[in-house]
Amino acid sequence: MSGKEKFLLAYSGGLDTSIIIPWLKENYECDVVAMAADLGQEEELDSLYEKAENSGAVKLYIEDLREEFINDYIFPTLKAGSVYENKYLLGTSFARPIIAKRLVEIALMENCTAIVHGCTGKGNDQVRFELTIKALAPHMKIIAPWRIWDIKSRDDAVDYANERNIPIPVTKKDNYSRDRNIWHLSHEGCELENPENEPDLDTILKLGVSPENAPDKPEYVEVSFESGIPVALNGEKLNGVPLLEKLNVIGGRNGVGIVDITENRLVGMKSRGIYETPGGSILFYAHNELEYLCLDRETYHYKEIISKKFADLVYNGQWFTPLREAISAFVDETQKTVTGTVKMKLYKGNIISAGTFSEYSLHDEELSTFGEDEIYNQSDAEGFINLFGLPLKVKALKDEKLKGKI
């Protein structure tokens, strides 16, 4: 290594990070170390060492963070039941803090003077990366080329790469911005930028098929949970990585987990994207079904309120904050009895309940039956309604007395 400054780049091998390495070398006296996080991108990691070297990096770290990603980021969000704007299962959002955390660790180990990322100035990811860096390494310099260079579009970026013979994984004809990990795959850009356009799912989808092309026969699947964490699939005990990998295949072939959303970005604009989350959608559905059975009414309703706040925190990049940690502590307390098995029927993009069992179930068949029972005295309901409705009655009587005076 030379005596130059050393920068650490968050590297994916995609269009943006492929051109950032030569751009940094052209504009700074620096050596570039790259780090790619293996979050389950599979073939996207192929030949990454060669790509980084050809682009000018002096070293590349490929960090297998899949287990940590699932256990410390995905499962806490699943237990919280958090979905952004009722659709988005936060696949990119909670991937950024774990990547940034590892970037900080390697930057400090390599004595780097700056961390560089390829996020655009229009997106959410710049916030997510930089908030994590500020929380974990407050003195670290951050460089965001998209906010300072002369490249104005993805087409410009393609031209920049071609002029320098830098291999890139896209062309101007297939120039979607994609982000993939073991939880999801997002698609943005091209014709999707116009919300009026119906997406050509048969062309776009990578993790599964459209509902129309899913089998005509339903497929049943069972997921078992212990304290809110999925631990078995169809009776087979599995750790998080293989469980999610298998669920992705099952959900994908049944057209499950396809979301088309025009969401509100943190930076103030709306953005349209297609998200594939086949396994994650099944897990969210199953987890919620189990909570219906195991959580009391007040806890379930209050958890609904904070789950939205948790989703906002994750979306906004505020993972390493006292509030997120405090909400997670509350959620963990609620999950102590969320143990059991949920059976679902998958059919052409739909997830349909097919039975739920838990030894912690608060459902009492003898109590809630429409048949005769010896537990519930129906006449007790009259006194309850009288007291519950007393404020309404008092106000109505007062309104009668004041009629015509107001």
C-alpha positions as CSV (number, residue, x, y, z in Angstrom):
1,M,0.0,0.0,0.0
2,S,1.2,3.5,-0.8
3,G,1.3,6.5,1.5
4,K,-1.9,8.0,-0.1
5,E,-5.1,8.5,1.7
6,K,-7.2,5.3,2.0
7,F,-10.9,5.3,1.3
8,L,-13.3,2.5,2.0
9,L,-16.1,2.0,-0.5
10,A,-19.4,0.3,0.0
11,Y,-19.2,-1.9,-3.1
12,S,-21.8,-4.0,-4.8
13,G,-20.4,-4.5,-8.3
14,G,-23.4,-2.6,-9.8
15,L,-23.3,0.4,-12.0
16,D,-22.8,3.1,-9.5
17,T,-20.0,1.5,-7.4
18,S,-18.3,0.2,-10.5
19,I,-17.6,3.7,-11.8
20,I,-17.0,5.2,-8.3
21,I,-13.6,3.5,-7.9
22,P,-12.0,5.1,-11.0
23,W,-13.7,8.4,-10.3
24,L,-12.2,8.5,-6.8
25,K,-8.8,7.7,-8.2
26,E,-9.2,10.4,-10.8
27,N,-10.3,13.1,-8.3
28,Y,-8.4,12.2,-5.1
29,E,-4.9,11.1,-4.2
30,C,-6.2,7.9,-2.7
31,D,-6.2,4.1,-2.7
32,V,-9.6,2.5,-2.6
33,V,-10.5,-0.5,-0.5
34,A,-13.9,-2.0,-1.3
35,M,-16.3,-4.0,0.9
36,A,-19.2,-6.0,-0.3
37,A,-21.8,-7.4,2.1
38,D,-23.1,-10.9,1.4
39,L,-26.7,-10.5,2.4
40,G,-27.9,-13.3,0.1
41,Q,-27.5,-11.8,-3.4
42,E,-26.3,-15.1,-4.7
43,E,-25.1,-14.9,-8.3
44,E,-24.6,-11.1,-8.0
45,L,-21.5,-11.8,-5.9
46,D,-19.9,-13.9,-8.7
47,S,-16.6,-12.5,-10.1
48,L,-16.8,-9.6,-7.6
49,Y,-13.1,-9.8,-6.8
50,E,-12.2,-9.6,-10.5
51,K,-14.7,-6.7,-11.1
52,A,-13.3,-4.7,-8.2
53,E,-9.7,-5.3,-9.2
54,N,-10.4,-4.3,-12.9
55,S,-12.1,-1.1,-11.6
56,G,-9.0,-0.2,-9.6
57,A,-9.6,-1.3,-6.0
58,V,-6.5,-2.4,-4.1
59,K,-8.4,-4.8,-1.9
60,L,-12.0,-6.2,-1.6
61,Y,-13.7,-7.6,1.4
62,I,-16.7,-9.9,0.9
63,E,-18.4,-10.2,4.3
64,D,-20.9,-13.0,4.9
65,L,-23.5,-11.2,7.0
66,R,-26.5,-13.3,6.2
67,E,-27.1,-14.8,9.7
68,E,-26.5,-11.5,11.5
69,F,-28.8,-9.8,9.0
70,I,-31.6,-12.3,9.6
71,N,-31.2,-12.6,13.4
72,D,-30.4,-9.0,14.3
73,Y,-32.4,-7.0,11.7
74,I,-35.0,-9.0,9.9
75,F,-36.4,-11.0,12.9
76,P,-36.7,-7.9,15.1
77,T,-38.7,-6.1,12.4
78,L,-40.8,-9.2,11.8
79,K,-41.5,-9.5,15.5
80,A,-42.5,-5.8,15.5
81,G,-44.9,-6.5,12.6
82,S,-43.6,-3.4,10.9
83,V,-44.6,-2.6,7.3
84,Y,-44.0,0.8,5.8
85,E,-47.1,2.5,4.4
86,N,-49.0,-0.8,4.6
87,K,-47.1,-2.5,1.7
88,Y,-43.3,-2.3,1.9
89,L,-41.6,-5.0,4.0
90,L,-38.5,-2.8,4.4
91,G,-36.1,-5.1,2.5
92,T,-33.6,-2.4,1.5
93,S,-34.2,-0.3,4.6
94,F,-32.9,-2.7,7.3
95,A,-30.1,-3.9,5.0
96,R,-28.3,-0.6,5.1
97,P,-27.5,-0.3,8.8
98,I,-25.8,-3.7,9.0
99,I,-23.7,-2.9,5.9
100,A,-22.8,0.5,7.3
101,K,-21.9,-1.1,10.7
102,R,-19.5,-3.5,9.0
103,L,-18.1,-0.6,6.9
104,V,-17.2,1.3,10.0
105,E,-15.5,-1.7,11.6
106,I,-13.4,-2.3,8.5
107,A,-12.6,1.4,7.9
108,L,-11.3,1.6,11.5
109,M,-9.3,-1.6,11.1
110,E,-7.8,-0.4,7.7
111,N,-7.1,3.1,9.0
112,C,-9.3,4.6,6.3
113,T,-9.9,8.4,6.4
114,A,-13.2,8.2,4.6
115,I,-16.2,6.0,3.9
116,V,-17.7,6.3,0.4
117,H,-21.1,5.2,-0.8
118,G,-22.9,5.1,-4.1
119,C,-26.3,6.4,-3.0
120,T,-27.9,9.1,-5.0
121,G,-28.8,12.5,-3.6
122,K,-32.5,11.7,-4.3
123,G,-32.7,8.5,-2.3
124,N,-33.3,7.2,1.2
125,D,-30.1,5.1,1.3
126,Q,-27.8,8.0,1.7
127,V,-29.6,8.8,4.9
128,R,-29.5,5.2,6.2
129,F,-25.8,4.8,5.5
130,E,-24.8,8.1,6.9
131,L,-26.9,8.0,10.1
132,T,-25.3,4.7,11.0
133,I,-21.8,6.0,10.3
134,K,-22.5,9.0,12.5
135,A,-23.9,6.8,15.3
136,L,-20.9,4.5,15.3
137,A,-18.0,6.6,14.0
138,P,-18.9,10.3,14.5
139,H,-15.5,11.6,13.3
140,M,-15.4,9.5,10.1
141,K,-15.4,11.5,6.8
142,I,-18.2,10.5,4.3
143,I,-18.0,11.0,0.6
144,A,-21.1,10.7,-1.6
145,P,-20.0,11.0,-5.3
146,W,-23.6,11.3,-6.6
147,R,-23.9,14.6,-4.7
148,I,-20.8,16.2,-6.1
149,W,-19.8,14.7,-9.5
150,D,-20.9,15.8,-13.0
151,I,-22.7,12.6,-13.8
152,K,-26.5,13.4,-13.8
153,S,-28.2,10.2,-14.7
154,R,-27.8,6.4,-15.0
155,D,-27.4,6.8,-18.7
156,D,-24.5,9.2,-18.1
157,A,-23.1,6.6,-15.7
158,V,-23.3,3.9,-18.4
159,D,-21.4,6.3,-20.8
160,Y,-18.7,6.9,-18.2
161,A,-18.2,3.2,-17.7
162,N,-18.1,2.4,-21.4
163,E,-15.5,5.2,-22.1
164,R,-13.2,3.6,-19.5
165,N,-13.9,0.0,-20.5
166,I,-15.3,-0.7,-17.0
167,P,-17.5,-3.8,-17.0
168,I,-21.0,-3.1,-15.7
169,P,-24.1,-5.3,-15.2
170,V,-26.6,-3.1,-17.1
171,T,-27.2,-1.5,-20.4
172,K,-29.3,1.5,-21.4
173,K,-32.0,-0.9,-22.5
174,D,-32.1,-2.8,-19.2
175,N,-31.2,0.0,-16.8
176,Y,-33.4,-0.8,-13.8
177,S,-32.1,0.1,-10.4
178,R,-32.3,-3.1,-8.4
179,D,-31.4,-4.1,-4.8
180,R,-31.3,-7.7,-3.8
181,N,-30.8,-9.6,-0.6
182,I,-32.1,-12.8,1.0
183,W,-35.3,-10.9,2.1
184,H,-36.3,-9.1,-1.1
185,L,-35.6,-7.8,-4.5
186,S,-36.6,-4.2,-5.5
187,H,-37.0,-2.8,-9.0
188,E,-37.0,0.9,-9.8
189,G,-36.5,3.1,-12.8
190,C,-37.2,2.8,-16.6
191,E,-41.0,2.6,-17.3
192,L,-41.8,2.1,-13.6
193,E,-41.1,5.8,-13.1
194,N,-44.6,6.5,-14.5
195,P,-47.2,5.1,-12.1
196,E,-49.7,4.9,-15.0
197,N,-47.7,2.1,-16.6
198,E,-48.7,-1.5,-15.7
199,P,-45.5,-3.4,-15.0
200,D,-44.6,-6.3,-17.2
201,L,-44.1,-8.8,-14.4
202,D,-43.0,-11.6,-16.7
203,T,-40.0,-9.4,-17.7
204,I,-39.3,-7.8,-14.4
205,L,-39.6,-10.6,-11.8
206,K,-36.5,-12.5,-10.8
207,L,-37.5,-14.4,-7.6
208,G,-40.7,-15.9,-8.8
209,V,-43.6,-15.9,-11.3
210,S,-46.6,-13.7,-11.7
211,P,-49.9,-14.9,-10.1
212,E,-51.2,-15.7,-13.6
213,N,-48.3,-18.1,-14.2
214,A,-48.4,-19.7,-10.8
215,P,-49.7,-23.3,-10.6
216,D,-53.5,-24.0,-10.8
217,K,-53.2,-26.1,-7.7
218,P,-52.8,-24.6,-4.2
219,E,-49.7,-25.5,-2.1
220,Y,-49.8,-25.8,1.7
221,V,-47.0,-24.6,4.0
222,E,-46.5,-24.7,7.8
223,V,-44.3,-22.3,9.7
224,S,-43.5,-22.8,13.4
225,F,-42.4,-20.0,15.8
226,E,-40.8,-19.8,19.2
227,S,-41.1,-16.5,21.0
228,G,-41.9,-14.8,17.7
229,I,-39.0,-16.2,15.7
230,P,-39.6,-18.7,12.9
231,V,-37.8,-21.9,13.7
232,A,-39.3,-24.7,11.5
233,L,-40.7,-25.1,8.0
234,N,-43.2,-27.9,7.3
235,G,-42.0,-29.6,10.5
236,E,-38.3,-29.4,9.7
237,K,-36.2,-27.4,12.2
238,L,-34.2,-24.8,10.3
239,N,-32.0,-21.8,11.0
240,G,-32.9,-18.5,9.6
241,V,-30.9,-18.6,6.3
242,P,-32.0,-22.0,5.0
243,L,-35.6,-21.4,6.2
244,L,-35.9,-18.1,4.3
245,E,-34.2,-19.5,1.2
246,K,-36.7,-22.3,1.1
247,L,-39.6,-20.0,1.7
248,N,-38.5,-17.8,-1.1
249,V,-38.6,-20.7,-3.5
250,I,-42.0,-21.8,-2.3
251,G,-43.5,-18.3,-2.3
252,G,-41.9,-17.4,-5.6
253,R,-43.4,-20.3,-7.5
254,N,-46.8,-19.4,-6.2
255,G,-46.6,-15.8,-7.2
256,V,-46.6,-14.6,-3.6
257,G,-45.1,-11.3,-2.2
258,I,-45.3,-9.0,-5.3
259,V,-45.9,-5.4,-4.3
260,D,-46.3,-2.3,-6.5
261,I,-46.0,0.8,-4.4
262,T,-45.6,4.6,-5.0
263,E,-44.1,5.3,-1.6
264,N,-43.2,8.5,0.2
265,R,-39.4,8.8,0.4
266,L,-37.8,10.4,3.4
267,V,-36.2,13.1,1.2
268,G,-39.6,14.5,0.2
269,M,-40.6,12.9,-3.2
270,K,-42.7,10.0,-4.1
271,S,-41.1,7.0,-5.8
272,R,-42.6,4.0,-7.6
273,G,-41.1,0.5,-7.3
274,I,-41.9,-3.2,-7.6
275,Y,-40.8,-5.3,-4.6
276,E,-40.5,-9.1,-4.5
277,T,-40.7,-10.5,-1.0
278,P,-42.0,-14.1,-1.4
279,G,-40.6,-15.7,1.8
280,G,-40.9,-12.6,3.9
281,S,-44.6,-12.1,3.0
282,I,-45.3,-15.6,4.2
283,L,-43.5,-15.0,7.4
284,F,-45.3,-11.8,8.1
285,Y,-48.7,-13.3,7.4
286,A,-47.9,-16.3,9.6
287,H,-46.5,-14.2,12.5
288,N,-49.6,-12.0,12.5
289,E,-51.9,-15.0,12.5
290,L,-50.1,-16.3,15.6
291,E,-50.3,-13.0,17.4
292,Y,-54.1,-12.9,16.8
293,L,-54.2,-16.1,18.9
294,C,-51.7,-15.3,21.6
295,L,-51.8,-11.6,22.4
296,D,-54.5,-10.0,24.5
297,R,-56.6,-7.3,23.0
298,E,-54.9,-4.3,24.6
299,T,-51.3,-5.5,23.9
300,Y,-52.2,-6.3,20.3
301,H,-53.8,-2.9,19.7
302,Y,-50.9,-1.0,21.3
303,K,-48.4,-3.0,19.4
304,E,-50.2,-2.0,16.2
305,I,-49.5,1.6,17.1
306,I,-45.8,1.3,17.8
307,S,-45.2,-1.1,14.8
308,K,-45.9,1.9,12.5
309,K,-43.4,4.0,14.4
310,F,-40.9,1.2,14.3
311,A,-41.4,1.0,10.5
312,D,-40.8,4.7,10.1
313,L,-37.6,4.4,12.2
314,V,-36.3,1.6,10.0
315,Y,-37.3,3.3,6.8
316,N,-35.6,6.5,7.9
317,G,-32.3,4.8,8.8
318,Q,-32.7,5.3,12.5
319,W,-31.8,1.8,13.5
320,F,-29.1,2.8,16.0
321,T,-31.2,5.0,18.1
322,P,-32.5,4.8,21.7
323,L,-36.1,4.8,20.5
324,R,-35.7,1.9,18.1
325,E,-33.9,-0.1,20.8
326,A,-36.6,0.7,23.4
327,I,-39.4,-0.3,21.1
328,S,-37.6,-3.6,20.4
329,A,-37.4,-4.2,24.1
330,F,-41.2,-3.8,24.4
331,V,-41.7,-6.0,21.4
332,D,-39.5,-8.8,22.8
333,E,-41.6,-8.8,26.0
334,T,-44.8,-9.3,23.9
335,Q,-43.3,-12.2,22.0
336,K,-42.7,-14.5,25.0
337,T,-46.0,-16.4,24.2
338,V,-45.9,-16.0,20.4
339,T,-45.1,-19.7,20.0
340,G,-46.9,-22.1,17.7
341,T,-47.5,-23.3,14.2
342,V,-49.4,-21.6,11.4
343,K,-50.7,-23.5,8.3
344,M,-51.3,-21.5,5.1
345,K,-52.6,-22.2,1.6
346,L,-50.7,-20.5,-1.2
347,Y,-52.6,-20.0,-4.4
348,K,-51.8,-17.6,-7.3
349,G,-50.4,-14.8,-5.3
350,N,-52.7,-15.3,-2.3
351,I,-51.9,-16.4,1.3
352,I,-54.9,-18.0,2.9
353,S,-55.1,-19.2,6.5
354,A,-55.5,-22.9,6.9
355,G,-55.2,-23.3,10.7
356,T,-53.2,-22.0,13.7
357,F,-52.1,-23.8,16.8
358,S,-50.5,-22.6,20.0
359,E,-50.3,-23.9,23.5
360,Y,-50.4,-20.2,24.6
361,S,-53.7,-19.5,22.6
362,L,-56.0,-17.2,24.4
363,H,-58.9,-18.5,22.3
364,D,-61.3,-20.5,24.5
365,E,-63.7,-22.5,22.3
366,E,-66.0,-23.3,25.2
367,L,-66.2,-19.7,26.0
368,S,-66.8,-18.3,22.5
369,T,-69.0,-21.1,21.1
370,F,-72.4,-20.3,19.6
371,G,-73.6,-23.5,21.2
372,E,-74.7,-23.9,24.8
373,D,-72.0,-23.3,27.5
374,E,-71.7,-23.3,31.3
375,I,-69.1,-20.5,31.5
376,Y,-70.5,-17.3,30.1
377,N,-73.6,-15.7,31.6
378,Q,-75.1,-13.7,28.7
379,S,-77.1,-11.6,31.1
380,D,-73.9,-10.0,32.4
381,A,-73.6,-8.2,29.1
382,E,-76.5,-5.9,30.0
383,G,-74.7,-4.3,33.0
384,F,-71.5,-4.0,31.0
385,I,-73.3,-2.2,28.1
386,N,-75.1,0.1,30.6
387,L,-71.8,1.2,32.1
388,F,-69.9,1.3,28.8
389,G,-72.6,3.4,27.3
390,L,-73.2,5.7,30.3
391,P,-71.2,8.7,28.9
392,L,-73.3,8.6,25.7
393,K,-76.5,8.5,27.7
394,V,-75.5,11.3,30.0
395,K,-74.6,13.6,27.0
396,A,-77.8,12.7,25.2
397,L,-79.9,13.6,28.3
398,K,-78.0,16.9,28.7
399,D,-78.6,17.7,25.0
400,E,-82.3,17.2,25.5
401,K,-82.4,19.7,28.4
402,L,-80.4,22.3,26.5
403,K,-82.3,21.8,23.2
404,G,-83.1,25.2,21.8
405,K,-80.7,27.0,24.2
406,I,-77.5,26.6,22.2
